[in-house]
Amino acid sequence: MDKVLEKGAQASAIREKDPERFPKVIFGPFTMGGEAKSFVVYETDNPDQLWNVALHYVPVVKWKFVPIQESARNVELYQKMKK
């Protein structure tokens, strides 16, 4: 846990000096009760920012990125795929 906190402090300092390096935090981080898992919601149009944040925490944190989209957009993409 100490290593995660240290990396978090470093990330905050980097974010202040270079706000474009990491994605924008929308909300979080939140810890899942009783587990060593947490989540953060980021917003970005630049996938490199996701890589930057993940690489910053390696090997201390294992990341999993899950895209969140509006359902209407998913239906639109699905219908285009079927053509």
C-alpha positions as CSV (number, residue, x, y, z in Angstrom):
1,M,0.0,0.0,0.0
2,D,2.9,2.4,0.8
3,K,4.2,2.0,-2.8
4,V,0.8,2.8,-4.2
5,L,0.5,5.9,-2.1
6,E,4.0,7.0,-3.1
7,K,3.2,6.5,-6.8
8,G,-0.1,8.4,-6.3
9,A,1.8,11.4,-4.8
10,Q,4.3,11.3,-7.7
11,A,1.4,11.2,-10.2
12,S,-0.2,14.3,-8.6
13,A,3.1,16.2,-8.8
14,I,3.4,15.2,-12.5
15,R,-0.2,16.2,-13.2
16,E,0.4,19.7,-11.8
17,K,3.5,20.2,-14.0
18,D,2.2,18.4,-17.1
19,P,-1.7,18.2,-17.1
20,E,-1.8,16.6,-20.5
21,R,0.4,13.6,-19.6
22,F,-2.4,11.7,-17.8
23,P,-6.1,11.5,-18.5
24,K,-8.6,13.7,-16.7
25,V,-10.1,12.1,-13.5
26,I,-13.9,12.4,-13.6
27,F,-14.4,10.7,-10.2
28,G,-12.6,8.4,-7.9
29,P,-10.5,6.7,-7.0
30,F,-12.8,4.5,-5.0
31,T,-12.0,1.3,-3.1
32,M,-14.2,-1.8,-3.3
33,G,-15.1,-2.8,0.2
34,G,-12.9,-5.4,1.8
35,E,-10.8,-5.9,-1.4
36,A,-7.5,-4.7,-2.6
37,K,-9.2,-3.3,-5.7
38,S,-10.2,0.2,-6.7
39,F,-11.4,2.1,-9.7
40,V,-11.2,5.5,-11.2
41,V,-13.2,7.0,-14.1
42,Y,-11.0,8.9,-16.6
43,E,-12.0,11.0,-19.6
44,T,-9.6,11.2,-22.6
45,D,-9.6,11.4,-26.3
46,N,-5.9,10.3,-26.3
47,P,-5.2,6.6,-25.6
48,D,-1.6,7.5,-24.9
49,Q,-2.7,9.2,-21.7
50,L,-4.1,5.8,-20.5
51,W,-0.8,4.2,-21.2
52,N,1.1,6.9,-19.4
53,V,-0.9,6.5,-16.2
54,A,-0.6,2.7,-16.4
55,L,3.1,2.7,-17.1
56,H,3.6,5.2,-14.2
57,Y,2.3,2.7,-11.7
58,V,4.0,-0.5,-13.1
59,P,4.8,-2.8,-11.4
60,V,3.0,-1.6,-8.3
61,V,-0.6,-1.6,-9.8
62,K,-2.2,-3.9,-12.3
63,W,-4.5,-1.9,-14.6
64,K,-7.6,-2.9,-16.5
65,F,-9.2,-0.3,-18.8
66,V,-12.9,-0.7,-19.6
67,P,-14.4,1.8,-22.2
68,I,-17.8,3.2,-21.2
69,Q,-20.0,4.5,-24.0
70,E,-23.6,5.6,-24.4
71,S,-25.8,2.6,-25.3
72,A,-27.2,4.5,-28.4
73,R,-23.6,4.7,-29.8
74,N,-23.1,1.0,-29.3
75,V,-26.3,0.2,-31.2
76,E,-25.3,2.5,-34.0
77,L,-21.9,0.8,-34.3
78,Y,-23.5,-2.6,-34.1
79,Q,-25.9,-1.8,-36.9
80,K,-23.1,-0.5,-39.1
81,M,-21.1,-3.7,-38.5
82,K,-24.0,-5.8,-39.7
83,K,-24.1,-4.2,-43.1
